[in-house]
Each structure stands twice: as C-alpha cells, then as structure tokens.
Amino acid sequence: MELHRILRPGGYLFITFQSDHLLGQIRHDAQVQARYMAENVDLDDVRSNYLDRGFASYACYPRSGGDFGFDVDNFGMAFISPDYIERDWGKLFDIVRIDTGVVGNRQDVLLLRKRP
C-alpha cells in the first residue's frame, strides 16, 4: 500500500523478490541451503506455507552466529509467489512483467505500473 501511495499514477515500480525458484534450490541443494543458512529450518513447512498462502519466510541468521548487523528477530528469507502478486498486488498495479531467476539465478524481477 505504501509503494502504491508514493508512486505517481502511471509510474513504474521495479522489484526483486524470491519465489519458489530459490526455495526449490534451497530445499534440494546442500550448498545453496548452507549459503542461505537454512540448515535448522523445516523447509517442507516453509514450502507448505508458500503453497497455502502465496508467501512464506524463515529466520535465516542464527543467534549463535552473531547478529550480522541485522535485527535477527525480524530479518530473514521471504518468498512470494507470482500467483500471490497477481492476485493481491494486481488490485493496485498492472503487472507488466515477471521474470524468474534472472538475478544470479536466485531472485525474480517484477515490473509493475500504477494504474492512472
């Protein structure tokens, strides 16, 4: 809602996000899993939430490793499904384009246009 509020009518919004593309990599590749600190996370539960709600998240920085400069209570990995974006964000924006895995084969990109 805030991004919609501050964007002028007809303006474009470019967002990177993480979807099932990266979540699948984390679930099935130990190296990717280690990079995103998911070793103590029930990834099947995360995937279930993703499928049920269209989004999911998990805390990815363990307290034992320090705070990494982040608020470890509130910072983590988040995943949003393109279906959720179309269903919910599509109420406020025209979805111009969604491309999967184009940023480092990890993140997706989304181009939105605020309706005039």
C-alpha positions as CSV (number, residue, x, y, z in Angstrom):
1,M,0.0,0.0,0.0
2,E,2.8,2.4,0.8
3,L,4.6,1.9,-2.5
4,H,1.3,2.4,-4.3
5,R,0.7,5.6,-2.3
6,I,4.0,7.2,-3.1
7,L,4.2,6.2,-6.8
8,R,2.7,8.7,-9.2
9,P,-0.2,7.5,-11.5
10,G,1.3,5.7,-14.5
11,G,4.6,5.3,-12.6
12,Y,6.7,2.1,-12.8
13,L,7.9,0.1,-9.9
14,F,10.8,-2.4,-10.3
15,I,11.1,-5.0,-7.5
16,T,13.3,-8.1,-7.0
17,F,11.8,-10.9,-5.0
18,Q,12.3,-14.5,-4.2
19,S,9.9,-17.2,-5.2
20,D,9.7,-21.0,-5.4
21,H,12.6,-20.8,-7.8
22,L,15.0,-20.1,-5.0
23,L,13.1,-22.0,-2.4
24,G,13.4,-25.2,-4.5
25,Q,17.1,-24.6,-4.8
26,I,17.4,-24.2,-1.0
27,R,15.4,-27.4,-0.4
28,H,17.3,-29.6,-2.8
29,D,20.9,-28.3,-2.9
30,A,23.0,-28.5,0.3
31,Q,25.4,-25.8,-0.9
32,V,22.6,-23.3,-1.6
33,Q,21.0,-24.4,1.7
34,A,24.2,-23.6,3.6
35,R,24.5,-20.2,1.9
36,Y,21.1,-19.2,3.0
37,M,21.5,-20.7,6.5
38,A,18.5,-23.0,6.2
39,E,20.1,-26.0,8.0
40,N,17.8,-25.7,11.0
41,V,14.6,-24.8,9.1
42,D,11.8,-27.2,8.2
43,L,11.9,-26.4,4.5
44,D,8.9,-28.6,3.9
45,D,6.9,-26.5,6.3
46,V,8.1,-23.3,4.6
47,R,7.1,-24.8,1.2
48,S,3.7,-25.7,2.6
49,N,3.1,-22.2,3.8
50,Y,4.3,-20.8,0.5
51,L,1.8,-23.0,-1.4
52,D,-1.1,-22.3,1.0
53,R,-0.7,-18.6,1.5
54,G,1.4,-17.5,-1.5
55,F,4.2,-16.4,0.7
56,A,6.5,-17.7,3.4
57,S,9.5,-16.7,5.4
58,Y,12.0,-18.1,7.9
59,A,14.7,-16.6,10.2
60,C,18.0,-17.2,8.5
61,Y,20.5,-15.8,10.9
62,P,21.0,-17.9,14.0
63,R,21.6,-16.1,17.3
64,S,24.7,-18.2,18.0
65,G,26.5,-16.8,14.9
66,G,26.1,-13.1,15.9
67,D,23.7,-10.6,14.6
68,F,25.4,-9.9,11.3
69,G,24.4,-6.3,11.7
70,F,20.7,-7.3,11.3
71,D,17.8,-7.5,13.7
72,V,17.9,-11.3,13.8
73,D,14.4,-11.4,15.4
74,N,12.9,-9.7,12.3
75,F,15.2,-10.4,9.4
76,G,15.1,-13.5,7.3
77,M,14.3,-15.1,3.9
78,A,11.0,-14.3,2.3
79,F,9.4,-15.9,-0.7
80,I,6.4,-14.6,-2.6
81,S,4.6,-16.5,-5.3
82,P,3.8,-14.9,-8.7
83,D,0.2,-16.0,-8.1
84,Y,0.0,-14.0,-4.9
85,I,1.5,-11.0,-6.6
86,E,-1.1,-11.2,-9.4
87,R,-4.0,-11.8,-7.0
88,D,-3.1,-9.2,-4.4
89,W,-0.8,-6.6,-5.9
90,G,-2.8,-6.8,-9.2
91,K,-5.6,-5.0,-7.4
92,L,-3.4,-1.9,-7.3
93,F,-1.0,-2.3,-10.2
94,D,-0.8,-3.5,-13.7
95,I,1.7,-6.4,-13.8
96,V,3.9,-5.6,-16.8
97,R,6.4,-8.4,-16.4
98,I,7.6,-11.2,-14.0
99,D,10.8,-13.0,-14.8
100,T,12.0,-15.9,-12.7
101,G,15.6,-16.5,-11.6
102,V,17.2,-13.7,-13.6
103,V,19.2,-12.1,-10.8
104,G,22.1,-14.5,-10.1
105,N,19.7,-17.5,-10.9
106,R,18.2,-16.7,-7.5
107,Q,15.9,-13.7,-7.5
108,D,13.0,-12.9,-9.7
109,V,12.2,-9.5,-11.0
110,L,8.8,-7.8,-11.2
111,L,7.8,-4.7,-13.1
112,L,4.6,-3.0,-12.0
113,R,2.8,0.0,-13.3
114,K,0.5,2.1,-11.1
115,R,-2.8,2.5,-12.9
116,P,-3.5,6.1,-13.9
